[in-house]
Amino acid sequence: TNEPTREAIKCPVNAPDILQEAADALDNRAAERDHSEGNERSMERCVASFNAMTGHNLSITEGWLMMVFLKMSRALGGGFGEDGYVDMSAYCALAGEAASIN
């Protein structure tokens, strides 16, 4: 689509919109990767590989939290990017889910 983005026209973003976009992104990722349980779950494989290569014992929750810190670092390093806050919200939700399981 050729419509300008919210960022391009300087419209403020509200918290519920960010959270809804994060929920939509989680659903879309699951559909793109054909995960029947409805959510994308790549962090388990990522953490297992990281731990095997480094000898660390990072948990799945810690893996998601590391992604939150990555997005936080990027948010502090430049101008506003709505997608970073959407991703950060989704990663926080995934970290909470992982923490509730383990």
LUMKOL-819740 format. One record per residue (C-alpha): z, y, x. Coordinates in steps of 0.05 Angstrom, whole numbers, plus 5000, padded with zeros to 4 digits. Layout:
# residues N
ZYX/...
This chain:
# residues 102
500050005000/498650715023/504751024989/509351395037/515951075054/522551355032/523751555105/517151925108/518952355048/526252445069/529452155007/536751965015/538551225012/544450974973/548850374990/546849944930/539450024949/540949785020/544849184995/539449004944/534049044999/538448595043/539048084987/531648114975/530248025049/534647405051/530947104992/524147285022/525846985090/527846335056/521346315016/517146475078/520445905116/520645425056/528045295056/529944934992/537245154995/534945864983/537046175048/534446215119/538945855167/536045945237/542546165270/545145455276/539145265319/539545915357/546945845374/546045115394/540445295442/544445885470/550545455481/546444905514/543145395562/549445795580/555245315571/558545795523/561445575456/558846125409/559845975336/554846095281/559246655254/559346975324/551846915328/550947305264/556047815287/552247905352/546148075311/550348595273/552248905340/545048915362/543149295299/549149765308/547049905379/539950065357/542550505301/546350925351/540450965398/535451345357/533551655290/535151355223/531650705207/533150425139/530849725158/536249675212/541649805160/538449305113/538448775168/545548955188/547848855116/544348185112/547347955178/554348155155/553347745092/550947145133/556847215180/561647225121/558346615092/558746245158/566046445168/567746175099/564845495116/568045405184/
